[in-house]
Amino acid sequence: MSRTRSANESSVLVERTAGLTAVLGAFVMVSTVVFTITDFMGIQNVLVGAAVAFLAAFQAYRTNERRSPSIVIAAVLAVVGLWIVAAPFVLSADRALVVGVNGVAGALIVILSLAGAYGTRQLSTTASASV
């Protein structure tokens, strides 16, 4: 009984962190318009935000459909989150607002992705223990 409950709790953790990550990806994408981020930084935010939203939504979908979530997707999301944090510095964005929006959103994406990877690891450990 405790293994089933633990697996369900890990599944919920992965699903919810992936869903919140998808929302943050959509926020990064829309932040270009809302905060008038221009030049290549704006294009980068749209493309990277869309990629984060799609990958995180796919991870949540996989978990909801009772397929095993992918730790690779969680790792890719964490790396993309680090890029979102670093992009204003690499692309020489000089507005403090851009640095702040990308810094906070990217850091939250990294934290949520790592929490999702932990939940995925717990699910795989529970699944291998029950076999």
Residue pairs with C-beta under 8 A, 6 or more apart in sequence:
3 126
3 129
3 130
6 122
6 126
7 122
7 123
7 126
7 127
7 130
10 119
10 120
10 122
10 123
10 126
11 63
11 69
11 119
11 123
13 115
13 116
13 118
13 119
13 122
14 59
14 60
14 63
14 69
14 116
14 119
14 120
14 123
15 60
15 63
15 64
17 112
17 113
17 115
17 116
17 119
18 56
18 57
18 59
18 60
18 63
18 69
18 112
18 116
19 56
19 57
19 60
20 108
20 112
21 52
21 56
21 59
21 77
21 109
21 112
21 113
21 116
22 52
22 53
22 54
22 56
22 57
22 60
23 53
24 52
24 56
24 105
24 108
24 109
24 112
25 49
25 50
25 51
25 52
25 53
25 54
25 55
25 56
25 109
26 49
26 53
27 49
27 105
28 45
28 48
28 49
28 52
28 84
28 101
28 102
28 105
28 106
29 45
29 46
29 48
29 49
29 50
29 53
30 49
31 37
31 45
31 49
31 101
31 102
31 105
32 42
32 43
32 45
32 46
32 49
35 97
35 98
35 101
37 45
37 93
37 95
37 98
37 101
40 91
41 87
41 88
41 91
41 93
41 98
44 87
44 91
45 87
45 102
48 80
48 83
48 84
48 87
51 80
52 77
52 80
52 81
52 84
52 109
55 73
55 76
55 77
55 80
56 77
58 73
59 69
59 70
59 73
59 74
59 77
59 116
62 68
62 69
62 70
62 73
63 69
68 120
68 123
68 124
68 127
69 116
69 119
69 120
69 123
70 120
71 117
71 120
71 121
71 124
74 113
74 114
74 116
74 117
74 120
75 113
75 117
77 109
77 113
77 116
78 109
78 110
78 113
78 114
78 117
80 109
81 106
81 107
81 108
81 109
81 110
81 113
82 106
82 110
83 106
84 102
84 105
84 106
84 109
85 102
85 103
85 106
85 107
85 110
86 106
87 93
87 102
87 106
88 98
88 99
88 102
88 103
89 99
93 99
93 102
